[in-house]
Amino acid sequence: VYKRQGIRRLGGDPDRLDEGRVEPGAVAGFLEIHVEQGAVLEEAGTRIGVVEGIVGIRRWNATVQGAANHAGTTPMDRRRDALLGAARLVEAVNRVVTSFPGSQVATVGRIQASPGAPNVIPGEVTLSIEVRALEMDRIQEVLEGIQAEAEAIGRENGTPIELEDFYLSSAAPSDERFRRWVESSAEALGLTSMRMPSGAGHDAQSVAQFAPMGMIFIPSVGGLSHHPDEYSRPEDIEAGVNVLLQALLRADRGLP
């Protein structure tokens, strides 16, 4: 509803969105440059990041059901503490995602206990679980591991846990030709480069649905992102833009 209102406020017609569809093949390719938003390049002393792909994202709401009761009169062995079950689930999410090789990540970023009073055992807790990886199959593997842990925690703690999927963003691998063009351009300019995933979403992720795409990363000082102190050095910006130019010229000439 709010998105439709926003489109109308800007003079658009949300009922005609399908008329703006870009068909596959209509665009020859797309190359995007962006700050890394992490500290990998800076810590490695590398000037250019060659993005292998943009991670897929899945998010779930986990609801932990317990029994609210008086915190002073309920013995510890008679409790069904939903927050205790949630705490164990948070630890399990970290344990599961790190049990697989690779660069996948998982985050519990939101948690709410009810009724939320100091003298009441939490009867219900909701929390968010997000998993990101370059392969959707890996996300599914992590989810299955989390589900198994959630079922075990529910049985042992007397607090059943239900997972509900509420967000999906599909992974988008970059085109191998763009990777080579970026690497060759960086080398020709005397700049070091390394292949790496993008852990954040970008415009190229949407373009990948109808055209081949590639991405160039430049270092972010301190790895800060979405923060007032986010900063990239002017010389790194210049280097990245020069790689962008040379990569596009290579693509136009069909060079390796």
Sine and cosine of phi, psi and omega as CSV:
sin_phi,cos_phi,sin_psi,cos_psi,sin_omega,cos_omega
0.00,0.00,-0.74,0.67,-0.05,-1.00
-0.92,0.39,-0.59,0.81,0.03,-1.00
-0.90,0.43,-0.66,0.75,0.02,-1.00
-0.90,0.44,-0.65,0.76,0.02,-1.00
-0.90,0.44,-0.65,0.76,0.01,-1.00
-0.90,0.45,-0.67,0.74,0.02,-1.00
-0.88,0.47,-0.68,0.73,0.00,-1.00
-0.91,0.40,-0.63,0.78,0.00,-1.00
-0.88,0.47,-0.50,0.86,0.02,-1.00
-1.00,0.02,0.08,1.00,0.06,-1.00
1.00,-0.07,0.14,0.99,0.00,-1.00
-1.00,-0.09,0.10,-0.99,0.01,-1.00
-0.82,-0.57,0.97,-0.23,-0.05,-1.00
-0.90,0.44,-0.31,0.95,0.02,-1.00
-0.98,0.20,-0.13,0.99,-0.03,-1.00
-0.90,-0.44,0.31,0.95,-0.07,-1.00
-0.86,0.51,-0.56,0.83,-0.05,-1.00
-0.91,0.42,-0.34,0.94,0.01,-1.00
-0.96,0.29,-0.27,0.96,0.01,-1.00
-1.00,-0.08,0.19,0.98,-0.03,-1.00
-0.90,0.43,0.71,-0.71,0.08,-1.00
-0.99,-0.16,0.85,-0.53,-0.06,-1.00
-0.99,0.16,0.53,-0.85,0.08,-1.00
-0.81,0.58,0.71,-0.70,-0.01,-1.00
1.00,-0.08,-0.20,0.98,-0.02,-1.00
-0.96,0.29,-0.37,0.93,0.00,-1.00
-0.85,-0.52,0.74,-0.67,-0.05,-1.00
-0.93,0.36,-0.56,0.83,-0.01,-1.00
0.11,-0.99,0.15,-0.99,-0.07,-1.00
-0.57,-0.82,0.79,-0.61,0.02,-1.00
-0.82,-0.58,0.84,-0.55,-0.09,-1.00
-0.89,-0.46,0.61,-0.79,0.11,-0.99
-0.92,-0.39,0.61,-0.79,-0.07,-1.00
-0.40,-0.92,0.43,-0.90,0.17,-0.99
-0.94,0.35,0.52,-0.85,-0.09,-1.00
-0.89,0.45,-0.60,0.80,-0.09,-1.00
0.94,0.33,0.27,0.96,0.05,-1.00
-0.56,-0.83,-0.12,-0.99,-0.09,-1.00
-0.91,-0.41,0.18,0.98,-0.09,-1.00
-0.90,0.44,-0.76,0.65,-0.04,-1.00
-0.90,0.44,-0.72,0.70,-0.02,-1.00
-0.89,0.46,-0.70,0.71,-0.03,-1.00
-0.93,0.37,-0.49,0.87,0.03,-1.00
-1.00,0.09,-0.18,0.98,-0.06,-1.00
0.93,0.37,0.52,0.86,-0.05,-1.00
-0.96,-0.29,0.65,-0.76,-0.13,-0.99
-1.00,0.09,-0.57,0.83,-0.13,-0.99
-0.77,-0.63,0.74,-0.67,0.11,-0.99
-0.98,-0.19,0.78,-0.62,0.04,-1.00
-0.98,-0.20,0.96,-0.29,-0.15,-0.99
-0.96,0.26,0.85,-0.53,0.02,-1.00
-0.98,0.20,-0.44,0.90,-0.01,-1.00
0.16,-0.99,0.23,-0.97,0.01,-1.00
-0.96,-0.27,0.76,-0.65,-0.13,-0.99
-0.90,0.44,0.49,-0.87,0.20,-0.98
-0.99,0.14,0.40,-0.92,-0.03,-1.00
-0.72,-0.69,0.74,-0.67,0.19,-0.98
-0.76,-0.65,0.63,-0.78,-0.01,-1.00
-0.77,-0.64,0.58,-0.82,0.04,-1.00
-0.74,-0.68,0.49,-0.87,0.24,-0.97
-0.99,-0.14,0.79,-0.61,0.07,-1.00
-0.96,-0.27,0.78,-0.62,0.04,-1.00
-0.92,-0.40,0.86,-0.51,-0.01,-1.00
-0.97,-0.25,0.87,-0.49,-0.04,-1.00
-0.98,-0.19,0.85,-0.53,0.06,-1.00
-0.81,-0.58,-0.57,-0.82,0.03,-1.00
-0.65,-0.76,0.90,-0.44,0.04,-1.00
-0.94,0.33,0.70,-0.72,0.01,-1.00
-0.34,-0.94,0.17,-0.99,-0.06,-1.00
-0.91,0.40,0.76,-0.64,-0.07,-1.00
-0.95,0.32,-0.36,0.93,-0.04,-1.00
-1.00,-0.08,-0.44,0.90,-0.12,-0.99
-0.96,-0.28,-0.05,1.00,-0.02,-1.00
-0.98,-0.19,0.92,-0.40,0.00,-1.00
-0.87,0.50,0.44,-0.90,-0.06,-1.00
-0.87,0.50,-0.57,0.82,-0.04,-1.00
-0.99,0.12,0.04,1.00,0.02,-1.00
-0.92,-0.40,0.18,0.98,-0.09,-1.00
-1.00,-0.06,0.53,-0.85,0.21,-0.98
-0.85,-0.53,0.98,0.22,-0.16,-0.99
-0.99,0.11,0.95,-0.33,-0.04,-1.00
-0.91,0.41,-0.54,0.84,-0.01,-1.00
-0.95,0.32,-0.56,0.83,0.08,-1.00
-0.90,0.44,-0.67,0.74,0.07,-1.00
-0.89,0.46,-0.64,0.77,0.02,-1.00
-0.91,0.42,-0.65,0.76,0.01,-1.00
-0.88,0.47,-0.66,0.75,0.03,-1.00
-0.92,0.40,-0.56,0.83,0.03,-1.00
-0.93,0.38,-0.65,0.76,0.03,-1.00
-0.85,0.53,-0.71,0.70,0.02,-1.00
-0.90,0.43,-0.62,0.78,-0.02,-1.00
-0.91,0.41,-0.61,0.79,0.03,-1.00
-0.85,0.52,-0.72,0.69,0.01,-1.00
-0.90,0.43,-0.65,0.76,-0.04,-1.00
-0.92,0.38,-0.65,0.76,-0.02,-1.00
-0.92,0.38,-0.74,0.67,-0.10,-1.00
-0.92,0.40,-0.50,0.87,0.00,-1.00
-1.00,0.07,-0.06,1.00,0.02,-1.00
-0.99,0.14,-0.21,0.98,0.02,-1.00
-0.98,-0.18,0.57,-0.82,0.15,-0.99
-0.95,0.32,0.45,-0.89,0.05,-1.00
0.86,-0.51,-0.08,-1.00,-0.11,-0.99
-0.97,-0.24,0.18,0.98,-0.02,-1.00
-0.88,0.47,0.47,-0.88,0.00,-1.00
-0.71,-0.70,0.42,-0.91,0.07,-1.00
-0.65,-0.76,0.58,-0.82,-0.10,-1.00
-0.62,-0.78,0.70,-0.71,0.24,-0.97
-0.97,-0.25,0.96,-0.28,-0.14,-0.99
-0.95,-0.31,-0.13,0.99,-0.05,-1.00
-0.57,-0.82,0.70,-0.72,0.01,-1.00
-0.53,-0.85,0.65,-0.76,-0.02,-1.00
-0.60,-0.80,0.81,-0.58,0.01,-1.00
-0.97,-0.24,0.62,-0.79,0.01,-1.00
-0.79,-0.61,0.67,-0.74,0.17,0.99
-0.99,0.13,-0.09,1.00,0.10,-1.00
0.99,0.17,0.51,0.86,0.03,-1.00
-0.94,-0.35,0.57,-0.82,-0.05,-1.00
-0.88,0.48,-0.47,0.89,-0.09,-1.00
-0.96,-0.28,0.32,0.95,0.01,-1.00
-0.79,-0.61,0.77,-0.64,0.09,-1.00
-0.91,0.41,0.79,-0.61,-0.01,-1.00
-0.85,0.53,0.80,-0.60,0.01,-1.00
-1.00,-0.06,-0.36,0.93,0.03,-1.00
-0.48,-0.88,0.66,-0.75,0.05,-1.00
-0.73,-0.68,0.71,-0.70,0.12,-0.99
-0.90,-0.44,0.63,-0.78,0.04,-1.00
-0.54,-0.84,0.41,-0.91,0.01,-1.00
-0.99,-0.14,0.57,-0.82,0.10,-1.00
-0.78,-0.63,0.81,-0.58,0.03,-1.00
-0.84,-0.55,0.71,-0.70,0.07,-1.00
-0.81,-0.58,0.73,-0.69,0.03,-1.00
-0.80,-0.60,0.65,-0.76,0.04,-1.00
-0.31,-0.95,0.35,-0.94,0.03,-1.00
-0.95,0.32,-0.40,0.92,0.00,-1.00
-0.89,-0.45,0.76,-0.65,0.02,-1.00
-0.90,0.43,-0.51,0.86,0.04,-1.00
-0.89,0.46,-0.61,0.79,0.01,-1.00
-0.92,0.39,-0.64,0.77,0.06,-1.00
-0.86,0.51,-0.67,0.74,0.01,-1.00
-0.90,0.44,-0.64,0.77,0.04,-1.00
-0.88,0.47,-0.69,0.72,0.02,-1.00
-0.90,0.44,-0.68,0.73,0.01,-1.00
-0.86,0.51,-0.71,0.71,-0.01,-1.00
-0.88,0.47,-0.60,0.80,0.06,-1.00
-0.91,0.41,-0.65,0.76,0.02,-1.00
-0.91,0.41,-0.66,0.75,0.01,-1.00
-0.87,0.49,-0.68,0.73,0.01,-1.00
-0.89,0.46,-0.66,0.75,0.03,-1.00
-0.91,0.42,-0.65,0.76,-0.02,-1.00
-0.89,0.45,-0.65,0.76,0.02,-1.00
-0.90,0.43,-0.66,0.75,0.00,-1.00
-0.91,0.41,-0.68,0.73,0.01,-1.00
-0.89,0.46,-0.67,0.75,0.01,-1.00
-0.86,0.51,-0.69,0.73,0.00,-1.00
-0.92,0.38,-0.73,0.68,-0.10,-1.00
-0.94,0.33,-0.54,0.84,-0.10,-1.00
-0.99,-0.15,-0.13,0.99,-0.06,-1.00
0.94,0.35,0.45,0.90,-0.04,-1.00
-0.74,-0.67,1.00,0.05,-0.01,-1.00
-0.81,0.58,0.61,-0.80,-0.02,-1.00
-0.86,-0.52,0.78,-0.63,0.02,-1.00
-0.90,-0.43,0.75,-0.66,0.04,-1.00
-0.96,-0.27,0.75,-0.66,0.01,-1.00
-0.81,-0.59,0.85,-0.52,0.00,-1.00
-0.95,0.31,0.75,-0.66,0.02,-1.00
-0.71,-0.70,-0.01,1.00,0.00,-1.00
-0.43,-0.90,0.68,-0.74,0.04,-1.00
-0.62,-0.78,0.78,-0.63,0.13,-0.99
-0.73,-0.69,0.90,-0.44,-0.13,-0.99
-0.96,0.29,0.56,-0.83,0.06,-1.00
-0.91,0.42,0.50,-0.87,-0.02,-1.00
-0.72,-0.69,0.99,-0.16,0.05,-1.00
-0.94,0.34,0.58,-0.81,0.07,-1.00
-0.98,0.20,0.33,-0.94,0.00,-1.00
-0.98,0.20,0.72,-0.70,-0.06,-1.00
-0.87,0.50,-0.53,0.85,0.02,-1.00
-0.89,0.45,-0.67,0.74,0.02,-1.00
-0.91,0.42,-0.62,0.79,0.04,-1.00
-0.86,0.51,-0.72,0.70,-0.02,-1.00
-0.92,0.40,-0.65,0.76,0.01,-1.00
-0.89,0.46,-0.66,0.75,0.01,-1.00
-0.92,0.38,-0.70,0.71,0.00,-1.00
-0.89,0.46,-0.70,0.71,-0.01,-1.00
-0.90,0.43,-0.62,0.78,0.00,-1.00
-0.93,0.38,-0.66,0.75,0.04,-1.00
-0.89,0.46,-0.69,0.73,0.00,-1.00
-0.89,0.46,-0.68,0.73,-0.01,-1.00
-0.89,0.45,-0.47,0.88,0.00,-1.00
-1.00,-0.03,0.06,1.00,0.01,-1.00
0.96,0.27,0.47,0.89,-0.05,-1.00
-0.94,-0.34,0.70,-0.72,0.07,-1.00
-0.96,0.28,0.49,-0.87,0.00,-1.00
-0.58,-0.82,0.31,-0.95,0.07,-1.00
-0.47,-0.88,0.54,-0.84,0.06,-1.00
-0.99,0.13,0.59,-0.81,-0.07,-1.00
-0.31,-0.95,0.41,-0.91,0.08,-1.00
-0.99,0.13,0.34,-0.94,0.18,-0.98
-0.99,-0.16,0.87,-0.49,0.00,-1.00
-1.00,0.10,-0.12,0.99,0.02,-1.00
-0.89,-0.45,0.38,-0.93,0.04,-1.00
-0.98,0.20,0.46,-0.89,0.00,-1.00
-0.55,-0.84,0.19,-0.98,0.03,-1.00
-0.82,0.57,-0.61,0.79,-0.04,-1.00
-0.85,0.52,-0.45,0.89,0.01,-1.00
-0.90,0.43,-0.61,0.79,0.04,-1.00
-0.97,0.25,-0.64,0.77,0.00,-1.00
-0.89,0.46,-0.52,0.85,-0.03,-1.00
-0.86,0.50,-0.28,0.96,0.02,-1.00
-0.96,0.29,-0.32,0.95,-0.02,-1.00
-0.70,-0.71,0.02,1.00,0.00,-1.00
-0.38,-0.93,0.44,-0.90,0.11,-0.99
-0.91,0.41,0.56,-0.83,-0.06,-1.00
-0.63,-0.78,0.32,-0.95,0.11,-0.99
-0.57,-0.82,0.27,-0.96,0.01,-1.00
-0.62,-0.79,0.53,-0.85,0.07,-1.00
-0.88,-0.47,0.76,-0.65,0.11,-0.99
-0.95,-0.30,0.58,-0.81,0.20,-0.98
-0.88,-0.48,0.38,-0.93,-0.09,-1.00
-0.89,0.45,0.57,-0.82,0.15,-0.99
-0.95,-0.32,0.83,-0.56,-0.03,-1.00
-0.90,0.44,0.85,-0.53,0.01,-1.00
0.96,0.28,-0.01,1.00,0.00,-1.00
0.94,0.35,0.29,0.96,-0.04,-1.00
-0.99,0.16,0.67,-0.75,0.03,-1.00
-0.56,-0.83,0.56,-0.83,-0.06,-1.00
0.83,0.56,0.73,0.68,-0.09,-1.00
-0.54,-0.84,0.57,-0.82,-0.01,-1.00
-0.84,0.55,-0.46,0.89,-0.03,-1.00
-1.00,-0.04,0.14,0.99,0.06,-1.00
-0.85,0.53,0.72,-0.69,-0.10,-0.99
-0.37,-0.93,0.65,-0.76,0.18,-0.98
-0.79,-0.62,0.68,-0.73,-0.08,-1.00
-0.92,0.39,0.60,-0.80,0.01,-1.00
-0.82,0.57,-0.60,0.80,-0.01,-1.00
-0.92,0.38,-0.50,0.87,0.06,-1.00
-0.97,0.26,-0.60,0.80,0.06,-1.00
-0.89,0.46,-0.72,0.70,0.02,-1.00
-0.87,0.49,-0.70,0.72,0.00,-1.00
-0.88,0.47,-0.68,0.74,0.00,-1.00
-0.90,0.44,-0.66,0.75,0.00,-1.00
-0.92,0.39,-0.60,0.80,0.06,-1.00
-0.91,0.42,-0.62,0.78,0.07,-1.00
-0.91,0.42,-0.66,0.75,0.05,-1.00
-0.84,0.54,-0.73,0.68,0.00,-1.00
-0.88,0.48,-0.76,0.65,-0.06,-1.00
-0.92,0.40,-0.58,0.81,0.02,-1.00
-0.91,0.41,-0.64,0.77,0.03,-1.00
-0.92,0.40,-0.63,0.78,0.05,-1.00
-0.90,0.43,-0.64,0.76,0.05,-1.00
-0.90,0.44,-0.68,0.74,0.02,-1.00
-0.89,0.46,-0.67,0.75,-0.02,-1.00
-0.90,0.43,-0.57,0.82,-0.02,-1.00
-1.00,0.00,-0.07,1.00,0.00,-1.00
0.94,0.34,0.48,0.88,-0.01,-1.00
-0.99,0.17,0.36,-0.93,0.03,-1.00
-0.96,0.28,0.00,0.00,0.00,0.00
